[in-house]
Amino acid sequence: MDTAIHEDDSEIVAMIKELLETRIRPAVQDDGGDIEY
Protein backbone atom coordinates (compact mmCIF):
# COMPACT_ATOMS: atom_id res chain seq x y z
CA MET A 1 0.00 0.00 0.00
CA ASP A 2 1.33 3.40 -0.96
CA THR A 3 0.48 6.23 1.44
CA ALA A 4 2.06 8.95 -0.67
CA ILE A 5 -0.57 11.35 -1.91
CA HIS A 6 -0.71 11.40 -5.70
CA GLU A 7 -2.23 13.90 -8.08
CA ASP A 8 -4.80 11.36 -9.31
CA ASP A 9 -6.01 10.39 -5.80
CA SER A 10 -9.52 11.49 -4.95
CA GLU A 11 -9.97 13.93 -2.08
CA ILE A 12 -11.23 11.14 0.21
CA VAL A 13 -8.27 8.87 -0.58
CA ALA A 14 -5.84 11.73 0.05
CA MET A 15 -7.50 12.45 3.41
CA ILE A 16 -7.30 8.79 4.45
CA LYS A 17 -3.62 8.60 3.49
CA GLU A 18 -2.89 11.77 5.45
CA LEU A 19 -4.69 10.40 8.53
CA LEU A 20 -2.76 7.13 8.30
CA GLU A 21 0.57 8.93 8.27
CA THR A 22 -0.14 11.78 10.71
CA ARG A 23 -2.39 10.19 13.34
CA ILE A 24 -2.78 6.44 13.10
CA ARG A 25 0.81 5.39 12.42
CA PRO A 26 2.32 7.56 15.21
CA ALA A 27 -0.26 6.23 17.69
CA VAL A 28 0.58 2.64 16.79
CA GLN A 29 4.31 3.39 17.05
CA ASP A 30 3.83 4.95 20.49
CA ASP A 31 2.19 1.70 21.54
CA GLY A 32 5.27 -0.27 20.45
CA GLY A 33 4.17 -1.35 16.98
CA ASP A 34 4.33 -0.12 13.43
CA ILE A 35 2.20 -0.23 10.31
CA GLU A 36 3.67 -2.04 7.32
CA TYR A 37 2.27 -1.67 3.82
mmCIF file of the N, C-alpha and C atoms, coordinates in Angstrom:
data_MODEL
# 
_entry.id   MODEL 
# 
loop_
_atom_site.group_PDB 
_atom_site.id 
_atom_site.type_symbol 
_atom_site.label_atom_id 
_atom_site.label_alt_id 
_atom_site.label_comp_id 
_atom_site.label_asym_id 
_atom_site.label_entity_id 
_atom_site.label_seq_id 
_atom_site.pdbx_PDB_ins_code 
_atom_site.Cartn_x 
_atom_site.Cartn_y 
_atom_site.Cartn_z 
_atom_site.occupancy 
_atom_site.B_iso_or_equiv 
_atom_site.pdbx_formal_charge 
_atom_site.auth_seq_id 
_atom_site.auth_comp_id 
_atom_site.auth_asym_id 
_atom_site.auth_atom_id 
_atom_site.pdbx_PDB_model_num 
ATOM 1   N N  . MET A 1 1  ? 0.848   -1.175 0.000  1.00 0.00 ? 1  MET A N  1 
ATOM 2   C CA . MET A 1 1  ? 0.000   0.000  0.000  1.00 0.00 ? 1  MET A CA 1 
ATOM 3   C C  . MET A 1 1  ? 0.895   1.240  0.000  1.00 0.00 ? 1  MET A C  1 
ATOM 4   N N  . ASP A 1 2  ? 0.555   2.171  -0.821 1.00 0.00 ? 2  ASP A N  1 
ATOM 5   C CA . ASP A 1 2  ? 1.327   3.402  -0.961 1.00 0.00 ? 2  ASP A CA 1 
ATOM 6   C C  . ASP A 1 2  ? 0.566   4.533  -0.276 1.00 0.00 ? 2  ASP A C  1 
ATOM 7   N N  . THR A 1 3  ? 1.169   5.143  0.743  1.00 0.00 ? 3  THR A N  1 
ATOM 8   C CA . THR A 1 3  ? 0.480   6.226  1.444  1.00 0.00 ? 3  THR A CA 1 
ATOM 9   C C  . THR A 1 3  ? 0.872   7.606  0.931  1.00 0.00 ? 3  THR A C  1 
ATOM 10  N N  . ALA A 1 4  ? 1.729   7.656  -0.073 1.00 0.00 ? 4  ALA A N  1 
ATOM 11  C CA . ALA A 1 4  ? 2.062   8.950  -0.669 1.00 0.00 ? 4  ALA A CA 1 
ATOM 12  C C  . ALA A 1 4  ? 0.831   9.474  -1.401 1.00 0.00 ? 4  ALA A C  1 
ATOM 13  N N  . ILE A 1 5  ? 0.580   10.751 -1.254 1.00 0.00 ? 5  ILE A N  1 
ATOM 14  C CA . ILE A 1 5  ? -0.573  11.355 -1.912 1.00 0.00 ? 5  ILE A CA 1 
ATOM 15  C C  . ILE A 1 5  ? -0.182  11.700 -3.341 1.00 0.00 ? 5  ILE A C  1 
ATOM 16  N N  . HIS A 1 6  ? -0.979  11.191 -4.282 1.00 0.00 ? 6  HIS A N  1 
ATOM 17  C CA . HIS A 1 6  ? -0.711  11.399 -5.703 1.00 0.00 ? 6  HIS A CA 1 
ATOM 18  C C  . HIS A 1 6  ? -1.747  12.344 -6.297 1.00 0.00 ? 6  HIS A C  1 
ATOM 19  N N  . GLU A 1 7  ? -1.372  12.944 -7.394 1.00 0.00 ? 7  GLU A N  1 
ATOM 20  C CA . GLU A 1 7  ? -2.227  13.897 -8.081 1.00 0.00 ? 7  GLU A CA 1 
ATOM 21  C C  . GLU A 1 7  ? -3.567  13.287 -8.483 1.00 0.00 ? 7  GLU A C  1 
ATOM 22  N N  . ASP A 1 8  ? -3.568  11.997 -8.839 1.00 0.00 ? 8  ASP A N  1 
ATOM 23  C CA . ASP A 1 8  ? -4.798  11.362 -9.310 1.00 0.00 ? 8  ASP A CA 1 
ATOM 24  C C  . ASP A 1 8  ? -5.640  10.739 -8.190 1.00 0.00 ? 8  ASP A C  1 
ATOM 25  N N  . ASP A 1 9  ? -5.215  10.878 -6.924 1.00 0.00 ? 9  ASP A N  1 
ATOM 26  C CA . ASP A 1 9  ? -6.011  10.393 -5.796 1.00 0.00 ? 9  ASP A CA 1 
ATOM 27  C C  . ASP A 1 9  ? -7.228  11.296 -5.607 1.00 0.00 ? 9  ASP A C  1 
ATOM 28  N N  . SER A 1 10 ? -8.351  10.673 -5.266 1.00 0.00 ? 10 SER A N  1 
ATOM 29  C CA . SER A 1 10 ? -9.525  11.485 -4.951 1.00 0.00 ? 10 SER A CA 1 
ATOM 30  C C  . SER A 1 10 ? -9.288  12.199 -3.622 1.00 0.00 ? 10 SER A C  1 
ATOM 31  N N  . GLU A 1 11 ? -10.125 13.165 -3.320 1.00 0.00 ? 11 GLU A N  1 
ATOM 32  C CA . GLU A 1 11 ? -9.970  13.932 -2.082 1.00 0.00 ? 11 GLU A CA 1 
ATOM 33  C C  . GLU A 1 11 ? -10.089 13.020 -0.858 1.00 0.00 ? 11 GLU A C  1 
ATOM 34  N N  . ILE A 1 12 ? -11.016 12.072 -0.911 1.00 0.00 ? 12 ILE A N  1 
ATOM 35  C CA . ILE A 1 12 ? -11.225 11.143 0.208  1.00 0.00 ? 12 ILE A CA 1 
ATOM 36  C C  . ILE A 1 12 ? -9.997  10.262 0.410  1.00 0.00 ? 12 ILE A C  1 
ATOM 37  N N  . VAL A 1 13 ? -9.450  9.724  -0.668 1.00 0.00 ? 13 VAL A N  1 
ATOM 38  C CA . VAL A 1 13 ? -8.265  8.870  -0.578 1.00 0.00 ? 13 VAL A CA 1 
ATOM 39  C C  . VAL A 1 13 ? -7.095  9.659  -0.010 1.00 0.00 ? 13 VAL A C  1 
ATOM 40  N N  . ALA A 1 14 ? -6.920  10.883 -0.454 1.00 0.00 ? 14 ALA A N  1 
ATOM 41  C CA . ALA A 1 14 ? -5.836  11.727 0.054  1.00 0.00 ? 14 ALA A CA 1 
ATOM 42  C C  . ALA A 1 14 ? -6.006  11.987 1.548  1.00 0.00 ? 14 ALA A C  1 
ATOM 43  N N  . MET A 1 15 ? -7.242  12.214 1.991  1.00 0.00 ? 15 MET A N  1 
ATOM 44  C CA . MET A 1 15 ? -7.499  12.450 3.413  1.00 0.00 ? 15 MET A CA 1 
ATOM 45  C C  . MET A 1 15 ? -7.188  11.204 4.242  1.00 0.00 ? 15 MET A C  1 
ATOM 46  N N  . ILE A 1 16 ? -7.574  10.042 3.738  1.00 0.00 ? 16 ILE A N  1 
ATOM 47  C CA . ILE A 1 16 ? -7.299  8.788  4.450  1.00 0.00 ? 16 ILE A CA 1 
ATOM 48  C C  . ILE A 1 16 ? -5.799  8.562  4.555  1.00 0.00 ? 16 ILE A C  1 
ATOM 49  N N  . LYS A 1 17 ? -5.072  8.771  3.470  1.00 0.00 ? 17 LYS A N  1 
ATOM 50  C CA . LYS A 1 17 ? -3.620  8.595  3.488  1.00 0.00 ? 17 LYS A CA 1 
ATOM 51  C C  . LYS A 1 17 ? -2.969  9.550  4.484  1.00 0.00 ? 17 LYS A C  1 
ATOM 52  N N  . GLU A 1 18 ? -3.446  10.791 4.517  1.00 0.00 ? 18 GLU A N  1 
ATOM 53  C CA . GLU A 1 18 ? -2.893  11.770 5.455  1.00 0.00 ? 18 GLU A CA 1 
ATOM 54  C C  . GLU A 1 18 ? -3.156  11.342 6.897  1.00 0.00 ? 18 GLU A C  1 
ATOM 55  N N  . LEU A 1 19 ? -4.355  10.870 7.177  1.00 0.00 ? 19 LEU A N  1 
ATOM 56  C CA . LEU A 1 19 ? -4.685  10.403 8.527  1.00 0.00 ? 19 LEU A CA 1 
ATOM 57  C C  . LEU A 1 19 ? -3.834  9.210  8.936  1.00 0.00 ? 19 LEU A C  1 
ATOM 58  N N  . LEU A 1 20 ? -3.606  8.292  8.000  1.00 0.00 ? 20 LEU A N  1 
ATOM 59  C CA . LEU A 1 20 ? -2.765  7.132  8.302  1.00 0.00 ? 20 LEU A CA 1 
ATOM 60  C C  . LEU A 1 20 ? -1.366  7.561  8.723  1.00 0.00 ? 20 LEU A C  1 
ATOM 61  N N  . GLU A 1 21 ? -0.805  8.514  8.004  1.00 0.00 ? 21 GLU A N  1 
ATOM 62  C CA . GLU A 1 21 ? 0.570   8.931  8.275  1.00 0.00 ? 21 GLU A CA 1 
ATOM 63  C C  . GLU A 1 21 ? 0.705   9.886  9.459  1.00 0.00 ? 21 GLU A C  1 
ATOM 64  N N  . THR A 1 22 ? -0.291  10.747 9.686  1.00 0.00 ? 22 THR A N  1 
ATOM 65  C CA . THR A 1 22 ? -0.138  11.777 10.714 1.00 0.00 ? 22 THR A CA 1 
ATOM 66  C C  . THR A 1 22 ? -0.758  11.422 12.051 1.00 0.00 ? 22 THR A C  1 
ATOM 67  N N  . ARG A 1 23 ? -1.722  10.503 12.073 1.00 0.00 ? 23 ARG A N  1 
ATOM 68  C CA . ARG A 1 23 ? -2.393  10.187 13.340 1.00 0.00 ? 23 ARG A CA 1 
ATOM 69  C C  . ARG A 1 23 ? -2.333  8.715  13.708 1.00 0.00 ? 23 ARG A C  1 
ATOM 70  N N  . ILE A 1 24 ? -2.671  7.861  12.771 1.00 0.00 ? 24 ILE A N  1 
ATOM 71  C CA . ILE A 1 24 ? -2.777  6.435  13.102 1.00 0.00 ? 24 ILE A CA 1 
ATOM 72  C C  . ILE A 1 24 ? -1.401  5.802  13.276 1.00 0.00 ? 24 ILE A C  1 
ATOM 73  N N  . ARG A 1 25 ? -0.520  5.997  12.319 1.00 0.00 ? 25 ARG A N  1 
ATOM 74  C CA . ARG A 1 25 ? 0.812   5.390  12.418 1.00 0.00 ? 25 ARG A CA 1 
ATOM 75  C C  . ARG A 1 25 ? 1.575   5.838  13.667 1.00 0.00 ? 25 ARG A C  1 
ATOM 76  N N  . PRO A 1 26 ? 1.618   7.149  13.981 1.00 0.00 ? 26 PRO A N  1 
ATOM 77  C CA . PRO A 1 26 ? 2.319   7.562  15.208 1.00 0.00 ? 26 PRO A CA 1 
ATOM 78  C C  . PRO A 1 26 ? 1.705   6.953  16.472 1.00 0.00 ? 26 PRO A C  1 
ATOM 79  N N  . ALA A 1 27 ? 0.387   6.825  16.517 1.00 0.00 ? 27 ALA A N  1 
ATOM 80  C CA . ALA A 1 27 ? -0.263  6.233  17.693 1.00 0.00 ? 27 ALA A CA 1 
ATOM 81  C C  . ALA A 1 27 ? 0.121   4.770  17.846 1.00 0.00 ? 27 ALA A C  1 
ATOM 82  N N  . VAL A 1 28 ? 0.188   4.051  16.748 1.00 0.00 ? 28 VAL A N  1 
ATOM 83  C CA . VAL A 1 28 ? 0.584   2.640  16.793 1.00 0.00 ? 28 VAL A CA 1 
ATOM 84  C C  . VAL A 1 28 ? 2.050   2.524  17.197 1.00 0.00 ? 28 VAL A C  1 
ATOM 85  N N  . GLN A 1 29 ? 2.894   3.412  16.688 1.00 0.00 ? 29 GLN A N  1 
ATOM 86  C CA . GLN A 1 29 ? 4.313   3.386  17.046 1.00 0.00 ? 29 GLN A CA 1 
ATOM 87  C C  . GLN A 1 29 ? 4.512   3.706  18.523 1.00 0.00 ? 29 GLN A C  1 
ATOM 88  N N  . ASP A 1 30 ? 3.738   4.627  19.061 1.00 0.00 ? 30 ASP A N  1 
ATOM 89  C CA . ASP A 1 30 ? 3.832   4.952  20.486 1.00 0.00 ? 30 ASP A CA 1 
ATOM 90  C C  . ASP A 1 30 ? 3.460   3.763  21.355 1.00 0.00 ? 30 ASP A C  1 
ATOM 91  N N  . ASP A 1 31 ? 2.635   2.877  20.811 1.00 0.00 ? 31 ASP A N  1 
ATOM 92  C CA . ASP A 1 31 ? 2.187   1.698  21.541 1.00 0.00 ? 31 ASP A CA 1 
ATOM 93  C C  . ASP A 1 31 ? 3.147   0.523  21.342 1.00 0.00 ? 31 ASP A C  1 
ATOM 94  N N  . GLY A 1 32 ? 4.247   0.761  20.619 1.00 0.00 ? 32 GLY A N  1 
ATOM 95  C CA . GLY A 1 32 ? 5.266   -0.268 20.447 1.00 0.00 ? 32 GLY A CA 1 
ATOM 96  C C  . GLY A 1 32 ? 5.182   -1.042 19.148 1.00 0.00 ? 32 GLY A C  1 
ATOM 97  N N  . GLY A 1 33 ? 4.314   -0.646 18.247 1.00 0.00 ? 33 GLY A N  1 
ATOM 98  C CA . GLY A 1 33 ? 4.173   -1.354 16.978 1.00 0.00 ? 33 GLY A CA 1 
ATOM 99  C C  . GLY A 1 33 ? 4.523   -0.458 15.812 1.00 0.00 ? 33 GLY A C  1 
ATOM 100 N N  . ASP A 1 34 ? 4.151   -0.912 14.647 1.00 0.00 ? 34 ASP A N  1 
ATOM 101 C CA . ASP A 1 34 ? 4.327   -0.122 13.434 1.00 0.00 ? 34 ASP A CA 1 
ATOM 102 C C  . ASP A 1 34 ? 3.364   -0.651 12.387 1.00 0.00 ? 34 ASP A C  1 
ATOM 103 N N  . ILE A 1 35 ? 3.070   0.162  11.415 1.00 0.00 ? 35 ILE A N  1 
ATOM 104 C CA . ILE A 1 35 ? 2.201   -0.231 10.315 1.00 0.00 ? 35 ILE A CA 1 
ATOM 105 C C  . ILE A 1 35 ? 3.088   -0.508 9.113  1.00 0.00 ? 35 ILE A C  1 
ATOM 106 N N  . GLU A 1 36 ? 2.930   -1.681 8.529  1.00 0.00 ? 36 GLU A N  1 
ATOM 107 C CA . GLU A 1 36 ? 3.673   -2.035 7.321  1.00 0.00 ? 36 GLU A CA 1 
ATOM 108 C C  . GLU A 1 36 ? 2.699   -2.142 6.163  1.00 0.00 ? 36 GLU A C  1 
ATOM 109 N N  . TYR A 1 37 ? 3.118   -1.641 4.996  1.00 0.00 ? 37 TYR A N  1 
ATOM 110 C CA . TYR A 1 37 ? 2.266   -1.673 3.815  1.00 0.00 ? 37 TYR A CA 1 
ATOM 111 C C  . TYR A 1 37 ? 2.829   -2.610 2.805  1.00 0.00 ? 37 TYR A C  1 
# 
